[in-house]
């Protein structure tokens, strides 16, 4: 899946996107920390017990299985988003509703980016991997360099080892050291409704702490080890822009998908009464797709992409996904 920094950049850009419903766009911009948290929510468990994780990474050992991240990506991710909305609608007290809606918007942006960018990365790793482990290494490396190259495209420099990383990966409002209990209660209730279990507060604090430690290291001089290190041209040709693939084109497609998802979510939240027909209709607009397993169609689902914005640049997914 795309890196944390790409997910964060994506939701920030959606907060400035004119085609997102104006009230929702304002909520994203006004509650950016909560929107960022939603945008990385499915990936958070990857940062659990961060220093153990770092040791495994440095020793080139396989990363541990993350059961919650598996559930969030592979077991009805769109239904979980719909459940977030329904839990929010049922709350008698609307305190903190705006920040919760910003979180939900971030969550749907994650789905849109994964469903669009994951297939070509998966294709590369399967095509060149000599084994399952080697394919996973290629997958991780590809996503890392795509994230670095995209931010170089945005800012004109390699962000590894720069304070910008820590600034961007700020998932709690300035001055707060703990997650808002009302926001935790939202996804606790949604997880209980859908999975009959939920991460406990201690687990969630562990994940948040891990991702903030990651940001501190990547923004320090040590973070330069993970940077482009003067290989920009060769890395760009291999992972970012070449004859068969354009990261920027797939990113643009993801934005088209995300606009549809966010607007559908906002309209659903505004409904006074939710019928079974509306619930089914929502999942037609935001389909359940296993985000850990690529979409094996011609391209991004046609109903999610505006006709005037479709493009064949960057390759056909049927040709790229084997």
N, C-alpha and C positions, 0 to 999 in steps of 0.2 A: 504494500500500500504506500501512497505518498508519505513523505516524511512529515514530522510534526510542524516544521517551519513552513512547509508548503500549505498544509491545512490552515495554519494561522493566517498566512498571507491571503489565502482564498476567502476566508470569511471577512477579513478586513476589506477586501475589494468589493465583496457583495454588499457591505455596508455603505458603499458609495455608488452602487449600481442603480441607475434610474428605473430600470424595469422591475426591480423588487418593489412590492407594495410600500408606499411611502411611510406609513406608520411602522412597519416592520423594519424598514431600512433605518429609521431613526432610532429604534430600539437597539439594533445591532451597534450603531455608532455610539449610542449613549451608555451601553452596558457591554463594552468591548471585552472586558475580562471574562464575563460569563459567556459571551458568544465564543470566545476562544476556547474556553473550557468545554463547551459543547462540541466544538470542531475537533477536539482531540480525544473526546470522551471514549470512543470505542478502542483507542490505542493505549489508554492510560495504564493498564495492567502490565504492559511491556516494560514499564519503569519500576516495577515492584522490586524491593530489595536491591536498590540501584548498585551498590558497590559489589555485590556478588555478581550482578549482571555485567558490570564493567570488567571484572576479573575474567569471566567466561569469554567476553568479547576479545580481550587482549590475548588470551590463550587460544583463541580461535576454536573454542568449544561450542557445540550447538546450544542455542538459547533455549531456556526451559519453556515448556508448554504453558500458555496463559489461558486458563479455562474461561475467565470472564470475557477476555477479548475474543475468544472463539465464539461465545454466545452472541456478543454484540455484533460480530461481523457475519455470522453464518446462520443464526437461528432467527429468522424473521426480523431483520433490522428495520424495515419500514413499519412493521406492526409495533415495534418498540417505540418508534417515533410517534406513531398515532396514539399509543398508550400514554406517552408523555403529555400530549395535548388533552386527552380525555381526563387524566388525573388533574391537570391544571384547571380544566373547566369545572370539575366537581368540587374544587376547594371552596368552602364557604367564605373564607377570608382571602381577599385578593392582594394582601400585602406581599410585595416582592414579585408580583405577577409579571412585571415588565422584564426583570432580570431573568426570570424563568423562561419567558418566551424567547429572549435573546439566546439563552442556552439551547433551547430546542431548535432555533434557526441554525445555530452552529452545528448541531447534530445532523440536521438534514444536509448541510453543506458537505459534511464528511461523506455521507452516502453518495452524493453526486460525484465527488472527486474520485472516490475509490472505484465506482462502477465504470468510470471513463478512463482513468489512467492505469488501472491495474492490468488490463488485458495485454497491452503491448510489452509491459515489463515482464509479465509472466511468460509471454512468448519468447522473449530474449533469453530468459533464464532456462526455459525448457529446451530451447534450441542449442544452447552452448554448454549447458551443465553436463558434466561427465558422470555425475551421480546426484542423488537427491540432496546431499549436503552441499555439493558444489553448486547446484542450481540455486539453493537458498542463499549462498554467498554472493552469487552473481546478482540475484534479486535485490539483496540489501545494498550492494555496491551501486547498482544502477539507480535506485531510489535516492541514495545519499548524494550522488553526483548530480542528479537531476535537480534536487533541492538546492544545492550550492550554486549550480549554474543558473537556475531561475532567479535566485536572489542577486547574483552578479548582474543578470539582465536588468533587474529592478534598480539596483543601487550603484552599479558600476564598479564594484569591488568584491573580493572574496570575503564573505561575512565570518568565516571561521576565525576564532581568536579575537573577535570584535565584540564590544559591549552590546551591539544591536541584538545579538542572540538572546541575551538575558532580558533585555527590554521587551522583546517580542513574546518570549515564553513567560509571560506574567499572567497567570491564570486566576489570581485572586486580586480583588480591588486593592489599590495602594493603601497601605496602613493596616490591612487585614492579614492575619497569619493563619486563619482557619476558614474553612469553607462555611458559607452561610448555612445554618441548620435547615432553613426552609428549602434551600435548593437541594441539599442532600435528601430531604424528605420526599421531594418530587421524584427523583430517580429511584429511591428506595421503594416507594409505592408502585412505580411503573414496573420495576423488576419483579416485585412480588406478584403483581397481577399476571405478568407474562411468563415468568420462569419459576414462580413459587419460592423464590429465594432472592436475596439481595446482598451486595457487598456490605460488610459492617463498616462503621465509621473509621475504625482503625485501619482497615484495608485501604479505604479511600485516601486517608491521610498519607499512608505509605506511598501510594501511587503519585500523589501530588508532590510529596517531598522528593521522590525519585526524579520526576521530570524537571523540577527546579534545580536539583543537583546537576542533572545533565546540562541544563542551560548555563549554570555557573562554570562548569568545566569547558564547555564548547566556546564560551565567551572569553575565557582566560587564554594566556599565551599557549597553554597546552593544547587548546582547541585547534591551533594551526596545523597540528599533525593530521587532523581529519579534513583539512582544506584541500584546495585545488593544487597547491604547491607547484605553480608554474606550468601545469600540464593542461591549461585551459583548452587549447585548440584541439588536441587529440581527444580529450574527454568530451568536448562538445560534439565532435564528429561521431563519437561512439555512442553516446547516451542521450544527446539533446536535440541535435538537428542533423539529419542526413537524408539521403535519397529516399529511404523507406519510412522515415518517422520524423515528426516534428512535435516536440514537447509543447510548444506554444499553441499549436493547432489543437492538440488534445485538451490542453488546459482551457482553451476557448470553448471547446465543445462541452467540457465539464461545467463551465459557467452557464451555458444555455440550459443544461439539465438542472443545475442548482436553482436557477431563477424559477423554473417550473415547480420544483419541489417546495421552495420557500413560499411561493405564492399560494400553492395548494394547501400548505400547512396553515398559513394565516387565514385563508378562507374557511378552513375546517374549524379553526379555533373560534371564529366569529359566529358560527352557526348557533342558533338558540337551542335547538334540539337535534340530537344526533340519532338518526335512524340507522337500521341495519343497511339500508340502501346507500346512505352516505358513507358508512364505514367501508363497505365494499368498493364504492366509487373512489374513495381516497386511495385505496391500494391499487386501483387501476391507473391512477395518476402517478403514484409513487410505489412502484412494484417491489415486492420482496425478492431480492436477489442475494445469493450467497456472495458476499463481497470478497471472500477468500478464494473464490473460484471464478475465473473470468467470464464475462458475458461473451458467449460464442455466437454472436449474430453478425450481421454485415457491419454494423457500426453502433454508435449510441442509439438506444431505442428511438425510433423515428418520432413517436408522439411527444417526446420530450424536447425535440430540437426544432426551433423555428425554421420553416422552409427556406426563408431568405438567408439563413445563416449556415445552411448545410454546406459542407465542402468535402472534397475527396483528397485534399492535400494531406500528406502524412501517412497515406496508405490505408488500405481496406482491412478491417479487423479479421474478415474471413481469411484473407491471405496471410495475416500476421499471426493469428492464433492457430496453433496446430493441435 
